[in-house]
Amino acid sequence: MSEKTLGGAISSLLHLSSGTSELTVLGSAPRVTALSPITSAKSATLRGNIEDMNEFPSAGVYFQWGYSPSSMTNTTPVQTVTAVGTYVADIIIDGPLESTVYYQFVAGVDGTNYSNTQNFKTVPTNVFNMGNTLALAFAIAAVVALFIIILMITKGGAALPLLIMAAIVGLIAIIGITMFVGLVQSLW
Protein backbone atom coordinates (compact mmCIF):
# COMPACT_ATOMS: atom_id res chain seq x y z
CA MET A 1 0.00 0.00 0.00
CA SER A 2 1.49 3.36 -0.97
CA GLU A 3 0.36 6.85 -0.07
CA LYS A 4 0.65 10.10 -1.96
CA THR A 5 0.22 13.59 -0.53
CA LEU A 6 -0.31 16.51 -2.90
CA GLY A 7 -0.51 20.22 -2.25
CA GLY A 8 1.41 23.29 -1.25
CA ALA A 9 1.88 25.56 1.70
CA ILE A 10 -0.95 27.85 0.61
CA SER A 11 -3.61 25.32 -0.39
CA SER A 12 -5.17 22.40 1.43
CA LEU A 13 -3.53 19.03 0.89
CA LEU A 14 -4.95 15.96 -0.81
CA HIS A 15 -4.02 12.59 0.62
CA LEU A 16 -4.62 9.45 -1.51
CA SER A 17 -3.95 5.96 -0.20
CA SER A 18 -3.55 3.14 -2.72
CA GLY A 19 -5.70 0.11 -2.14
CA THR A 20 -8.59 2.37 -1.24
CA SER A 21 -10.72 4.78 -3.15
CA GLU A 22 -10.62 7.37 -0.37
CA LEU A 23 -9.32 10.84 -1.06
CA THR A 24 -8.86 12.90 2.11
CA VAL A 25 -8.61 16.70 2.08
CA LEU A 26 -6.20 17.79 4.78
CA GLY A 27 -5.77 21.21 6.32
CA SER A 28 -2.43 22.92 5.91
CA ALA A 29 -1.36 22.06 9.48
CA PRO A 30 -2.79 20.98 12.83
CA ARG A 31 -4.94 23.55 14.70
CA VAL A 32 -3.20 24.95 17.77
CA THR A 33 -3.83 27.28 20.72
CA ALA A 34 -1.43 28.78 23.24
CA LEU A 35 -2.12 28.17 26.95
CA SER A 36 -1.07 30.03 30.09
CA PRO A 37 2.62 29.61 30.93
CA ILE A 38 4.28 28.62 34.19
CA THR A 39 6.77 31.35 35.09
CA SER A 40 9.56 32.17 37.51
CA ALA A 41 12.00 35.07 37.76
CA LYS A 42 14.34 33.89 35.01
CA SER A 43 12.51 31.15 33.09
CA ALA A 44 9.12 30.06 31.84
CA THR A 45 7.45 26.88 30.67
CA LEU A 46 5.39 27.74 27.62
CA ARG A 47 2.36 25.55 27.01
CA GLY A 48 0.41 24.96 23.81
CA ASN A 49 -2.42 22.69 22.80
CA ILE A 50 -2.91 20.81 19.54
CA GLU A 51 -6.67 20.74 19.09
CA ASP A 52 -6.87 18.79 15.83
CA MET A 53 -4.17 17.01 13.79
CA ASN A 54 -6.23 17.66 10.60
CA GLU A 55 -5.63 14.05 9.52
CA PHE A 56 -1.85 14.43 9.52
CA PRO A 57 0.05 11.51 11.07
CA SER A 58 2.66 13.89 12.55
CA ALA A 59 3.62 17.54 12.69
CA GLY A 60 6.44 19.74 13.90
CA VAL A 61 5.53 22.11 16.73
CA TYR A 62 7.47 24.86 18.47
CA PHE A 63 7.00 28.17 20.24
CA GLN A 64 8.09 31.55 18.96
CA TRP A 65 8.48 34.32 21.51
CA GLY A 66 9.87 37.78 22.13
CA TYR A 67 9.40 41.06 23.99
CA SER A 68 7.07 42.57 21.39
CA PRO A 69 4.04 41.01 19.66
CA SER A 70 5.45 42.13 16.32
CA SER A 71 8.93 40.74 16.97
CA MET A 72 8.77 37.17 18.31
CA THR A 73 12.14 36.13 16.91
CA ASN A 74 13.15 33.56 19.53
CA THR A 75 12.11 29.95 18.94
CA THR A 76 12.20 26.72 20.89
CA PRO A 77 13.43 23.48 19.31
CA VAL A 78 10.94 21.75 17.02
CA GLN A 79 9.17 18.75 18.56
CA THR A 80 7.63 16.09 16.31
CA VAL A 81 4.19 15.17 17.61
CA THR A 82 1.68 12.54 16.52
CA ALA A 83 -1.40 13.27 18.64
CA VAL A 84 -3.59 16.03 19.98
CA GLY A 85 -2.71 17.23 23.45
CA THR A 86 -0.72 19.76 25.44
CA TYR A 87 2.96 20.31 24.68
CA VAL A 88 5.49 22.39 26.61
CA ALA A 89 8.89 23.98 26.13
CA ASP A 90 11.14 25.75 28.63
CA ILE A 91 12.72 29.12 27.87
CA ILE A 92 15.30 31.24 29.67
CA ILE A 93 14.17 34.84 30.03
CA ASP A 94 17.12 37.09 29.34
CA GLY A 95 15.27 40.40 29.16
CA PRO A 96 14.76 43.03 31.81
CA LEU A 97 12.84 42.19 34.97
CA GLU A 98 9.16 42.99 34.92
CA SER A 99 9.00 42.95 31.12
CA THR A 100 6.23 41.42 29.00
CA VAL A 101 6.94 38.25 27.01
CA TYR A 102 4.74 37.46 24.00
CA TYR A 103 4.52 33.98 22.49
CA GLN A 104 2.67 31.76 20.02
CA PHE A 105 2.43 28.01 19.59
CA VAL A 106 3.24 27.02 16.00
CA ALA A 107 2.48 23.80 14.11
CA GLY A 108 3.58 22.96 10.62
CA VAL A 109 3.48 20.17 8.08
CA ASP A 110 3.21 21.62 4.60
CA GLY A 111 1.77 24.91 5.78
CA THR A 112 1.96 26.59 9.16
CA ASN A 113 -0.72 27.38 11.73
CA TYR A 114 -0.10 29.94 14.46
CA SER A 115 -1.97 30.01 17.75
CA ASN A 116 -3.41 33.06 19.39
CA THR A 117 -0.73 35.33 20.85
CA GLN A 118 -0.39 35.05 24.62
CA ASN A 119 1.70 37.20 26.96
CA PHE A 120 2.87 37.29 30.54
CA LYS A 121 4.88 39.62 32.75
CA THR A 122 8.16 38.29 34.05
CA VAL A 123 8.23 37.75 37.80
CA PRO A 124 10.08 40.59 39.53
CA THR A 125 12.87 39.84 41.94
CA ASN A 126 12.01 42.47 44.51
CA VAL A 127 14.70 42.85 47.14
CA PHE A 128 12.53 45.07 49.34
CA ASN A 129 9.55 42.83 50.00
CA MET A 130 8.18 42.09 53.48
CA GLY A 131 10.10 38.83 54.01
CA ASN A 132 13.41 40.38 53.05
CA THR A 133 12.77 43.40 55.28
CA LEU A 134 12.03 41.08 58.23
CA ALA A 135 15.20 39.09 57.55
CA LEU A 136 17.24 42.25 57.61
CA ALA A 137 15.48 43.45 60.79
CA PHE A 138 16.15 40.14 62.59
CA ALA A 139 19.80 40.18 61.53
CA ILE A 140 20.23 43.75 62.81
CA ALA A 141 18.42 42.88 66.06
CA ALA A 142 20.72 39.89 66.57
CA VAL A 143 23.83 42.04 66.11
CA VAL A 144 22.50 44.72 68.49
CA ALA A 145 21.55 42.12 71.13
CA LEU A 146 24.96 40.47 70.84
CA PHE A 147 26.60 43.87 71.30
CA ILE A 148 24.50 44.45 74.45
CA ILE A 149 25.52 41.05 75.87
CA ILE A 150 29.19 41.80 75.25
CA LEU A 151 28.78 45.15 77.03
CA MET A 152 27.04 43.48 80.00
CA ILE A 153 29.79 40.86 80.30
CA THR A 154 32.57 43.42 80.18
CA LYS A 155 30.77 45.59 82.80
CA GLY A 156 30.19 42.59 85.14
CA GLY A 157 26.39 42.29 84.69
CA ALA A 158 24.16 39.74 86.44
CA ALA A 159 24.25 36.11 85.19
CA LEU A 160 20.47 35.46 84.85
CA PRO A 161 19.74 38.46 82.61
CA LEU A 162 22.73 37.41 80.48
CA LEU A 163 21.33 33.89 80.02
CA ILE A 164 17.89 35.23 79.07
CA MET A 165 19.45 37.72 76.68
CA ALA A 166 21.67 35.00 75.17
CA ALA A 167 18.62 32.78 74.53
CA ILE A 168 16.76 35.65 72.86
CA VAL A 169 19.78 36.55 70.73
CA GLY A 170 20.21 32.92 69.73
CA LEU A 171 16.57 32.68 68.63
CA ILE A 172 16.71 35.97 66.75
CA ALA A 173 19.98 34.93 65.08
CA ILE A 174 18.55 31.59 63.93
CA ILE A 175 15.44 33.25 62.49
CA GLY A 176 17.47 36.04 60.89
CA ILE A 177 20.02 33.70 59.32
CA THR A 178 17.28 31.42 57.99
CA MET A 179 15.45 34.35 56.43
CA PHE A 180 18.67 35.83 55.04
CA VAL A 181 19.59 32.52 53.38
CA GLY A 182 16.09 32.52 51.80
CA LEU A 183 16.72 36.06 50.53
CA VAL A 184 20.04 35.11 48.95
CA GLN A 185 18.51 32.00 47.31
CA SER A 186 15.64 34.04 45.84
CA LEU A 187 18.12 36.36 44.14
CA TRP A 188 19.94 33.49 42.44
C-alpha positions as CSV (number, residue, x, y, z in Angstrom):
1,M,0.0,0.0,0.0
2,S,1.5,3.4,-1.0
3,E,0.4,6.8,-0.1
4,K,0.7,10.1,-2.0
5,T,0.2,13.6,-0.5
6,L,-0.3,16.5,-2.9
7,G,-0.5,20.2,-2.3
8,G,1.4,23.3,-1.3
9,A,1.9,25.6,1.7
10,I,-0.9,27.9,0.6
11,S,-3.6,25.3,-0.4
12,S,-5.2,22.4,1.4
13,L,-3.5,19.0,0.9
14,L,-4.9,16.0,-0.8
15,H,-4.0,12.6,0.6
16,L,-4.6,9.5,-1.5
17,S,-4.0,6.0,-0.2
18,S,-3.6,3.1,-2.7
19,G,-5.7,0.1,-2.1
20,T,-8.6,2.4,-1.2
21,S,-10.7,4.8,-3.1
22,E,-10.6,7.4,-0.4
23,L,-9.3,10.8,-1.1
24,T,-8.9,12.9,2.1
25,V,-8.6,16.7,2.1
26,L,-6.2,17.8,4.8
27,G,-5.8,21.2,6.3
28,S,-2.4,22.9,5.9
29,A,-1.4,22.1,9.5
30,P,-2.8,21.0,12.8
31,R,-4.9,23.6,14.7
32,V,-3.2,25.0,17.8
33,T,-3.8,27.3,20.7
34,A,-1.4,28.8,23.2
35,L,-2.1,28.2,26.9
36,S,-1.1,30.0,30.1
37,P,2.6,29.6,30.9
38,I,4.3,28.6,34.2
39,T,6.8,31.4,35.1
40,S,9.6,32.2,37.5
41,A,12.0,35.1,37.8
42,K,14.3,33.9,35.0
43,S,12.5,31.1,33.1
44,A,9.1,30.1,31.8
45,T,7.5,26.9,30.7
46,L,5.4,27.7,27.6
47,R,2.4,25.6,27.0
48,G,0.4,25.0,23.8
49,N,-2.4,22.7,22.8
50,I,-2.9,20.8,19.5
51,E,-6.7,20.7,19.1
52,D,-6.9,18.8,15.8
53,M,-4.2,17.0,13.8
54,N,-6.2,17.7,10.6
55,E,-5.6,14.1,9.5
56,F,-1.8,14.4,9.5
57,P,0.0,11.5,11.1
58,S,2.7,13.9,12.5
59,A,3.6,17.5,12.7
60,G,6.4,19.7,13.9
61,V,5.5,22.1,16.7
62,Y,7.5,24.9,18.5
63,F,7.0,28.2,20.2
64,Q,8.1,31.6,19.0
65,W,8.5,34.3,21.5
66,G,9.9,37.8,22.1
67,Y,9.4,41.1,24.0
68,S,7.1,42.6,21.4
69,P,4.0,41.0,19.7
70,S,5.4,42.1,16.3
71,S,8.9,40.7,17.0
72,M,8.8,37.2,18.3
73,T,12.1,36.1,16.9
74,N,13.2,33.6,19.5
75,T,12.1,30.0,18.9
76,T,12.2,26.7,20.9
77,P,13.4,23.5,19.3
78,V,10.9,21.8,17.0
79,Q,9.2,18.7,18.6
80,T,7.6,16.1,16.3
81,V,4.2,15.2,17.6
82,T,1.7,12.5,16.5
83,A,-1.4,13.3,18.6
84,V,-3.6,16.0,20.0
85,G,-2.7,17.2,23.5
86,T,-0.7,19.8,25.4
87,Y,3.0,20.3,24.7
88,V,5.5,22.4,26.6
89,A,8.9,24.0,26.1
90,D,11.1,25.7,28.6
91,I,12.7,29.1,27.9
92,I,15.3,31.2,29.7
93,I,14.2,34.8,30.0
94,D,17.1,37.1,29.3
95,G,15.3,40.4,29.2
96,P,14.8,43.0,31.8
97,L,12.8,42.2,35.0
98,E,9.2,43.0,34.9
99,S,9.0,42.9,31.1
100,T,6.2,41.4,29.0
101,V,6.9,38.3,27.0
102,Y,4.7,37.5,24.0
103,Y,4.5,34.0,22.5
104,Q,2.7,31.8,20.0
105,F,2.4,28.0,19.6
106,V,3.2,27.0,16.0
107,A,2.5,23.8,14.1
108,G,3.6,23.0,10.6
109,V,3.5,20.2,8.1
110,D,3.2,21.6,4.6
111,G,1.8,24.9,5.8
112,T,2.0,26.6,9.2
113,N,-0.7,27.4,11.7
114,Y,-0.1,29.9,14.5
115,S,-2.0,30.0,17.7
116,N,-3.4,33.1,19.4
117,T,-0.7,35.3,20.8
118,Q,-0.4,35.1,24.6
119,N,1.7,37.2,27.0
120,F,2.9,37.3,30.5
121,K,4.9,39.6,32.7
122,T,8.2,38.3,34.0
123,V,8.2,37.8,37.8
124,P,10.1,40.6,39.5
125,T,12.9,39.8,41.9
126,N,12.0,42.5,44.5
127,V,14.7,42.8,47.1
128,F,12.5,45.1,49.3
129,N,9.5,42.8,50.0
130,M,8.2,42.1,53.5
131,G,10.1,38.8,54.0
132,N,13.4,40.4,53.1
133,T,12.8,43.4,55.3
134,L,12.0,41.1,58.2
135,A,15.2,39.1,57.5
136,L,17.2,42.3,57.6
137,A,15.5,43.5,60.8
138,F,16.1,40.1,62.6
139,A,19.8,40.2,61.5
140,I,20.2,43.8,62.8
141,A,18.4,42.9,66.1
142,A,20.7,39.9,66.6
143,V,23.8,42.0,66.1
144,V,22.5,44.7,68.5
145,A,21.5,42.1,71.1
146,L,25.0,40.5,70.8
147,F,26.6,43.9,71.3
148,I,24.5,44.5,74.5
149,I,25.5,41.0,75.9
150,I,29.2,41.8,75.3
151,L,28.8,45.1,77.0
152,M,27.0,43.5,80.0
153,I,29.8,40.9,80.3
154,T,32.6,43.4,80.2
155,K,30.8,45.6,82.8
156,G,30.2,42.6,85.1
157,G,26.4,42.3,84.7
158,A,24.2,39.7,86.4
159,A,24.2,36.1,85.2
160,L,20.5,35.5,84.8
161,P,19.7,38.5,82.6
162,L,22.7,37.4,80.5
163,L,21.3,33.9,80.0
164,I,17.9,35.2,79.1
165,M,19.4,37.7,76.7
166,A,21.7,35.0,75.2
167,A,18.6,32.8,74.5
168,I,16.8,35.7,72.9
169,V,19.8,36.6,70.7
170,G,20.2,32.9,69.7
171,L,16.6,32.7,68.6
172,I,16.7,36.0,66.7
173,A,20.0,34.9,65.1
174,I,18.5,31.6,63.9
175,I,15.4,33.2,62.5
176,G,17.5,36.0,60.9
177,I,20.0,33.7,59.3
178,T,17.3,31.4,58.0
179,M,15.5,34.3,56.4
180,F,18.7,35.8,55.0
181,V,19.6,32.5,53.4
182,G,16.1,32.5,51.8
183,L,16.7,36.1,50.5
184,V,20.0,35.1,48.9
185,Q,18.5,32.0,47.3
186,S,15.6,34.0,45.8
187,L,18.1,36.4,44.1
188,W,19.9,33.5,42.4
